[in-house]
Amino acid sequence: MKRNATSRTQQIAHLLSDRTGQDIPSRDVRITGHWVFHRHPEYPTDIDCYRLPLPMCAEPWSGIALEVSPFKRNNAVAVAAAIQTLDASYTAHGMDDGPDEAGR
């Protein structure tokens, strides 16, 4: 299972790199549910949030603090709350809740 998660993270990091024009290593990417979290090395406490599936020209939907992101260990409750807020914002703007890149 860990290998599949790593492979998926590497795949999404590669897609995010292509679609943002940035060089994004997989160590700076976390995936939780329909959300991709990117930690930019120049702004390590501000996490960019992208909704899956990634569009051809990906821009962050929103941002969250490091403290409520999947980059902080043992943080499941805060991450779940952040995702709930992101989902509510996404839905409130009438965005489609389609399948992610894996077809889920």
N, C-alpha and C positions, 0 to 999 in steps of 0.2 A: 504493500500500500504506500509506504513512504517513497519508493522509487517512482510510482505513478504520479504522486503529488509533485515530486521534484521535476519530473519530465513535463508535467503540465505547467508548472511555474516557469520552466525554461522556455517552453513554447510561447506562453503569454508574454514573457519578457521580450522575446524576439519580435513578436507581433507588435507590442507596444513600442519597441525601438523603431520598427519600420514605420509605424503610423504616427509617431510624434517627431521623428527626426532626431531623437536623442539616443545615445548609447546607454542602454539600461541593462545592467547585469541582473541576473535572477535573484541575487542576494538582496536586492532592493525592491523586490516584488512579493506581495502576499495576495492570495486569492481566497476569498470567503464568500460563499454563495454566488450571487451575480455580480460581485464587486471585486475589482482589482485595486489594490492599494500600492502606491509607489512612493518610496522614500527617496527624495532627491538629495544627493550628497551636499549640495550647497545650502539646503534648508532642511536639516534632519529632524526638526521638531514639527514640521508641517507636512502632512501626508496627503498626496493627491489621490482622489477616488475616481475611478473610471467604471462605468457600467458595461457589463458584457451583454451582448457581443460588442466588440470594439468596432467603431465605424472606421472607414478608410483613413480619415483624418481625425485621430483621437485627441480629444481635449478633456481635461478633468471635468467631471460633473460637479464636484464639490471638493472640499478639503476638510480634513479633521486633524486634531492634535495627536501627536505621537502617543500620549497617555491613553487614548481610547482606540488605538489602532492595533492590528494584529502583530505589529512589530514589538510590542511590549508583551513579555511573557506573563502567563497566568492571568489573562485579561479577558476571558470569554464573556463575562457579563457586560463589561464596558463596550466590547466590540459588538455584541448583539444589540445593544442600545443604539450605537452609532449606525449600524446597518438599518435598524428600524427607522431612524431619522432620515437616512439617505433614501430608503425605499419610499417613505412618505413624501419626501420632496420630489422624487422622480415621478411618482404617481400623480401628485398634485399638479405637475406641469404637463400632464396628459401624455406622458411618454409611454410607448408600447412596452409591455412586460413580456417580450418574446424570449425564445430560447437562447441560452448562452452558446459560446463557440463549440461546445461539445454536444450541442443539440438538446440540452436539458432545459 
